[in-house]
Structures are given as structure tokens and as C-alpha cells.
Amino acid sequence: MKITKVQATWVQVPIPPERQHLSDFGRQPSFDSVIVRIETDAGITGWGEAKAGVASTASCGGLAAIINLDFAPLLLGQDPRDISRLWDTLYSMPRQGFAIDRGHVFPALGRRGLSISAIAGVDLALWDILGKSLNAPVWRLLGGRRAARMPAYASGGWASEDKIGEQLLGYIEKGGFGAVKMRVGSMDGPVARSAARVRAARRALGPEVGLAADAHGTWTVSEAKAFCRMVEDCDLLWFEEPVSADDKQGQAEVRRGSAVPISSGESDSPGTTSAS
């Protein structure tokens, strides 16, 4: 099987004005993403998605250009089932030969940020092709099922103190979720206002529904520590990205100063989210 075509397309989905909200990312008029389509001579098409930002803040034009102009020539004619080798090829770019020959990566200079997001979109499409070629779901190829069901939470929670409870309960009613995550941080102004919104959310949800908070890395260390003190009795599942993803020492200081679990990594590249 050989790759015959690689196409990345910037897709924009308009958000109706009445459904737009103001956050630390501003007011976003659309939800953007890059859809990756990889065709093969076996008639199998793989689909992936590349994204590197929130809503319309993502650098989708740059992502699509990297895939169409830089990656596509390297992928054409290759066997799409050689996923690991192709990942190394895209990561090492002009030094791919050394990487494959020596058995370790020789990463290109632009090996973070948009490049990794672009590789992820291609990688998803390649796994899609492999799964279709074997008539097996990708989760089976990656090791199979560990549990029949997995817990999920609804993410959102931008509403004001007097409406946050209603908003989060709406998520539960529509999707049957057992937990929800709400946004806090600089968009609220004073830290106490964010804490008040969390307390209002906990009162509305009761003790049985899981509640998490996400500050999008917008607070200083002192602000994040103050917030933790204010909500320690709210039984948060976790507090996500309290400070900038670049401030590892600051994040550690926040963690040491509170019993509230800290989650991080989403804004790192290549990011993986972990909770402690």
C-alpha cells in the first residue's frame, strides 16, 4: 500500500453570536481546525485533525501549510502502515536518513509547537488507515480495552456566579455526566470572584458531582495559592494550569502549598495532561 495524496484543509465553523462568550482568549467568532486527508492506492482514506489553539486563535493557516508543503512530499509513495518510521521522518525532516540509520531521532530545529501539531494530524490519519486496512478499531491496535466504560466530564463553565450552577447542571442533564469542569482565572478579575463562582458551583451541584477548575495558566503563583486556600473546602477533583506552562517552578510551589490536586501539561509541546 502506498500514499497517493496528502491534503490538509483549514475548516472554520462559525459560532452564532448568541453562543459566543468572553474569556481570557477574547470573544471567538468561529471554531477552527485543520482536517487531514490521506489517500492510498488501495482505496483506503485516512482522516486526522491538527489543532494548535483555542477556537479561532489556532494557527490553522500555518498548520495546513506545514502539512501540504513540507510533509506531503515526504509522505507520497510511502507505506502508510509504517507509522513509527514516518513519525521519525517528519520529526527529523532533512536529517531523517541519519535518524533511521542510527536508530535515534535527529530532530529538526522547528521540532515543537506547530510542527508537532502538524505531525499529530498526519499521525491520526495514518492510524486510521491502519485500522481500516485490518478492519479493526484503533483502540484495539493500541492494546485493547481495559474497561467496558470510562468516566467522562463535561468541560465549559464560563457563566457568572449567579448562573454558573444552572450552566453546569445543564451539562449534566444533557449528557449524563458525573463530573464537570469550569473556567476560572484572569477573566474574572479578582481571585475572590473566581473562588465565589466555584463555591456557587459546588452549592448547586451538591457533594456527589465531581467539579474541577481550569485557570488556563493566567494567574501568578501568589494568586493561584490564594485561590487554592479559598476553595480548599470545595473538594475539587483538580485545579488545572494554575500558572503559565513555562513556569515549572511556580507550578511546583502552588502544588506544595495546597492539598488541591494540580493538573498540567495541556499547553506544553508536545503536551500530555497529568494530574498529581
C-alpha positions as a printed NumPy array, in Angstrom:
array([[  0.   ,   0.   ,   0.   ],
       [  1.303,   3.456,  -0.906],
       [  0.251,   7.013,  -0.094],
       [ -1.007,   8.797,  -3.197],
       [ -2.3  ,  12.106,  -1.822],
       [ -1.996,  14.236,   1.326],
       [ -4.304,  17.199,   1.8  ],
       [ -4.741,  19.453,   4.837],
       [ -7.747,  21.796,   4.842],
       [ -8.455,  24.697,   7.185],
       [-12.059,  24.354,   8.35 ],
       [-13.948,  27.198,  10.042],
       [-17.235,  26.598,  11.862],
       [-18.986,  29.9  ,  12.706],
       [-20.199,  30.321,  16.271],
       [-23.562,  32.149,  16.429],
       [-23.238,  35.473,  18.301],
       [-25.68 ,  34.351,  20.995],
       [-23.444,  31.339,  21.766],
       [-20.154,  33.237,  21.892],
       [-18.667,  34.001,  25.292],
       [-15.904,  36.253,  26.554],
       [-12.868,  34.599,  28.13 ],
       [ -9.128,  35.129,  28.517],
       [ -8.955,  34.219,  24.814],
       [-11.31 ,  37.052,  23.927],
       [-14.56 ,  36.558,  22.016],
       [-14.16 ,  33.912,  19.332],
       [-16.365,  34.095,  16.196],
       [-15.572,  30.59 ,  14.927],
       [-14.222,  27.177,  15.85 ],
       [-11.306,  26.361,  13.567],
       [ -9.365,  23.201,  12.862],
       [ -7.233,  21.548,  10.182],
       [ -8.622,  18.333,   8.709],
       [ -6.027,  15.956,   7.242],
       [ -6.972,  13.558,   4.456],
       [ -4.505,  10.887,   3.285],
       [ -5.399,   8.732,   0.274],
       [ -3.788,   5.426,  -0.736],
       [ -3.574,   3.285,  -3.849],
       [ -5.589,   0.628,  -2.004],
       [ -8.638,   2.853,  -1.957],
       [ -8.37 ,   3.442,   1.799],
       [ -8.574,   7.039,   3.036],
       [ -7.398,   8.102,   6.472],
       [ -8.629,  11.158,   8.358],
       [ -6.872,  13.166,  11.054],
       [ -7.144,  16.524,  12.783],
       [ -4.439,  19.056,  13.633],
       [ -5.012,  21.899,  16.049],
       [ -2.753,  24.29 ,  17.941],
       [ -5.005,  26.799,  19.643],
       [ -8.431,  27.611,  21.048],
       [-11.377,  28.249,  18.701],
       [-10.278,  30.757,  16.047],
       [ -6.957,  31.541,  17.777],
       [ -5.384,  28.402,  16.288],
       [ -2.711,  28.982,  13.643],
       [ -4.592,  26.863,  11.135],
       [ -3.1  ,  28.509,   8.044],
       [  0.391,  27.666,   9.23 ],
       [ -0.589,  24.129,  10.212],
       [ -2.119,  23.412,   6.812],
       [  0.947,  24.862,   5.047],
       [  3.355,  22.672,   7.019],
       [  1.405,  19.534,   6.094],
       [  0.753,  20.436,   2.456],
       [  4.128,  21.955,   1.597],
       [  6.642,  20.313,   3.942],
       [  5.211,  16.937,   4.923],
       [  3.264,  15.83 ,   1.841],
       [  6.366,  15.424,  -0.394],
       [  7.961,  13.22 ,   2.272],
       [  4.861,  11.044,   2.585],
       [  3.936,  10.436,  -1.054],
       [  4.84 ,   6.942,  -2.166],
       [  5.42 ,   5.72 ,   1.389],
       [  3.623,   2.809,   3.042],
       [  1.145,   4.457,   5.455],
       [  1.337,   1.467,   7.777],
       [  4.939,   2.328,   8.709],
       [  3.633,   4.783,  11.269],
       [  6.616,   4.886,  13.624],
       [  9.147,   5.347,  10.816],
       [  7.062,   8.085,   9.189],
       [  6.742,   9.891,  12.53 ],
       [ 10.529,   9.932,  12.832],
       [ 10.802,  11.098,   9.23 ],
       [  8.559,  14.112,   9.852],
       [ 10.219,  14.89 ,  13.191],
       [ 13.765,  14.78 ,  11.804],
       [ 12.96 ,  16.263,   8.35 ],
       [ 16.215,  16.684,   6.329],
       [ 18.126,  14.522,   8.807],
       [ 15.642,  11.664,   8.534],
       [ 18.234,   9.391,   6.931],
       [ 20.542,   9.686,   9.913],
       [ 17.638,   9.12 ,  12.304],
       [ 16.536,   5.904,  10.626],
       [ 20.074,   4.638,  10.077],
       [ 21.329,   5.381,  13.598],
       [ 18.153,   4.355,  15.401],
       [ 17.54 ,   7.613,  17.256],
       [ 15.992,  10.947,  16.368],
       [ 17.897,  13.814,  14.749],
       [ 15.169,  16.429,  15.284],
       [ 14.779,  19.432,  13.04 ],
       [ 15.211,  22.84 ,  14.652],
       [ 11.466,  23.543,  14.49 ],
       [ 10.603,  20.444,  16.486],
       [  7.999,  21.95 ,  18.8  ],
       [  4.801,  23.961,  18.527],
       [  3.114,  23.913,  15.132],
       [  5.388,  21.185,  13.778],
       [  4.316,  18.722,  16.465],
       [  0.653,  19.64 ,  15.998],
       [  1.012,  19.061,  12.256],
       [  2.673,  15.685,  12.84 ],
       [ -0.201,  14.742,  15.152],
       [ -2.752,  15.369,  12.393],
       [ -0.826,  13.149,   9.985],
       [ -0.286,  10.51 ,  12.67 ],
       [ -4.027,  10.251,  13.342],
       [ -4.734,   9.753,   9.655],
       [ -2.094,   7.021,   9.387],
       [ -3.56 ,   5.126,  12.339],
       [ -6.98 ,   5.486,  10.731],
       [ -5.632,   3.857,   7.56 ],
       [ -4.008,   1.03 ,   9.518],
       [ -7.218,   0.328,  11.417],
       [ -9.299,   0.294,   8.241],
       [ -6.8  ,  -1.964,   6.455],
       [ -7.04 ,  -4.525,   9.272],
       [-10.767,  -3.989,   9.866],
       [-10.011,  -3.213,  13.488],
       [-10.655,  -0.142,  15.669],
       [ -7.554,   1.824,  16.591],
       [ -8.162,   1.302,  20.292],
       [ -7.719,  -2.405,  19.648],
       [ -4.426,  -1.816,  17.824],
       [ -3.142,   0.263,  20.739],
       [ -3.599,  -2.535,  23.252],
       [ -7.297,  -3.149,  23.607],
       [ -9.894,  -2.332,  26.202],
       [ -9.105,  -2.   ,  29.893],
       [-12.671,  -1.272,  30.987],
       [-16.13 ,  -1.528,  29.453],
       [-16.872,   2.088,  30.368],
       [-14.721,   5.113,  31.191],
       [-15.76 ,   8.16 ,  33.219],
       [-16.067,  11.439,  31.311],
       [-16.637,  15.03 ,  32.348],
       [-18.248,  17.989,  30.623],
       [-15.976,  20.984,  30.06 ],
       [-17.11 ,  24.605,  29.917],
       [-18.367,  26.683,  32.803],
       [-17.872,  30.306,  31.787],
       [-21.01 ,  31.722,  33.421],
       [-21.132,  34.321,  36.199],
       [-21.566,  33.473,  39.873],
       [-25.361,  33.707,  39.743],
       [-25.627,  31.493,  36.631],
       [-22.746,  29.033,  36.883],
       [-24.757,  26.441,  38.774],
       [-27.514,  26.428,  36.173],
       [-24.98 ,  26.178,  33.343],
       [-23.109,  23.222,  34.837],
       [-26.307,  21.392,  35.759],
       [-27.382,  21.821,  32.157],
       [-24.316,  19.878,  31.023],
       [-25.221,  17.021,  33.361],
       [-28.854,  16.945,  32.27 ],
       [-27.941,  16.858,  28.574],
       [-25.11 ,  14.344,  28.72 ],
       [-25.491,  12.391,  31.925],
       [-22.   ,  13.363,  33.094],
       [-20.831,  12.621,  36.608],
       [-18.343,  15.496,  36.67 ],
       [-17.871,  18.961,  35.172],
       [-15.02 ,  21.435,  34.704],
       [-15.388,  25.2  ,  34.908],
       [-13.116,  28.098,  33.952],
       [-11.552,  30.497,  36.432],
       [ -8.657,  32.942,  36.233],
       [ -7.852,  36.412,  34.997],
       [-11.131,  36.712,  33.085],
       [-12.869,  37.083,  36.476],
       [-10.734,  39.971,  37.709],
       [-10.092,  39.499,  41.456],
       [ -9.191,  35.987,  42.577],
       [-12.007,  36.118,  45.122],
       [-14.521,  36.394,  42.29 ],
       [-13.292,  33.144,  40.767],
       [-13.461,  31.475,  44.175],
       [-17.007,  32.739,  44.662],
       [-18.023,  31.207,  41.323],
       [-16.524,  27.861,  42.362],
       [-18.368,  27.931,  45.683],
       [-21.611,  28.748,  43.877],
       [-21.   ,  25.843,  41.519],
       [-20.392,  23.427,  44.398],
       [-23.588,  24.549,  46.167],
       [-25.622,  23.947,  43.011],
       [-24.022,  20.598,  42.155],
       [-24.022,  19.141,  45.639],
       [-21.314,  16.861,  47.036],
       [-21.793,  13.902,  44.675],
       [-20.916,  15.561,  41.347],
       [-17.222,  15.956,  40.547],
       [-16.013,  19.53 ,  39.996],
       [-12.721,  20.736,  38.521],
       [-11.414,  24.231,  37.727],
       [ -9.129,  25.463,  34.937],
       [ -7.283,  28.805,  35.046],
       [ -5.644,  28.454,  31.597],
       [ -2.31 ,  29.431,  33.152],
       [ -3.426,  33.025,  33.699],
       [ -2.527,  33.538,  37.368],
       [  0.679,  34.356,  39.178],
       [  1.929,  31.963,  41.832],
       [  0.586,  34.111,  44.667],
       [ -2.819,  34.405,  43.009],
       [ -3.032,  30.664,  42.399],
       [ -2.067,  29.884,  46.002],
       [ -4.672,  32.328,  47.276],
       [ -7.325,  30.678,  45.103],
       [ -6.425,  27.244,  46.47 ],
       [ -6.843,  28.489,  50.029],
       [-10.248,  29.948,  49.186],
       [-11.628,  26.745,  47.647],
       [ -9.988,  24.021,  49.749],
       [-13.385,  23.066,  51.191],
       [-14.967,  22.688,  47.722],
       [-13.473,  19.228,  47.099],
       [-12.109,  19.97 ,  43.635],
       [-11.113,  16.985,  41.511],
       [ -8.215,  19.103,  40.27 ],
       [ -7.081,  22.652,  39.575],
       [ -5.752,  22.842,  36.02 ],
       [ -2.899,  25.036,  34.782],
       [ -2.862,  27.498,  37.688],
       [  0.149,  29.386,  36.296],
       [  1.921,  29.656,  32.96 ],
       [  3.019,  26.328,  31.486],
       [  6.511,  27.852,  31.223],
       [  6.724,  28.372,  34.986],
       [  7.51 ,  24.854,  36.207],
       [  8.978,  26.047,  39.494],
       [  5.96 ,  28.233,  40.145],
       [  3.622,  25.349,  39.459],
       [  5.554,  23.17 ,  41.887],
       [  5.256,  25.912,  44.517],
       [  1.488,  26.023,  44.065],
       [  1.336,  22.237,  44.398],
       [  3.41 ,  22.198,  47.574],
       [  1.274,  24.873,  49.166],
       [ -2.116,  23.207,  48.853],
       [ -3.964,  19.912,  49.162],
       [ -5.871,  20.697,  45.954],
       [ -4.635,  18.34 ,  43.171],
       [ -2.877,  20.188,  40.334],
       [ -3.268,  19.197,  36.671],
       [ -0.949,  20.45 ,  33.947],
       [  0.659,  19.83 ,  30.587],
       [ -2.037,  20.824,  28.111],
       [ -0.124,  23.897,  26.969],
       [  3.228,  22.145,  26.801],
       [  4.51 ,  20.838,  23.464],
       [  4.147,  18.006,  22.772],
       [  1.585,  18.224,  25.587],
       [  0.233,  15.457,  27.733],
       [ -2.026,  16.243,  30.656],
       [ -1.319,  14.733,  34.047],
       [ -2.738,  15.182,  37.5  ],
       [ -0.924,  14.887,  40.79 ]])
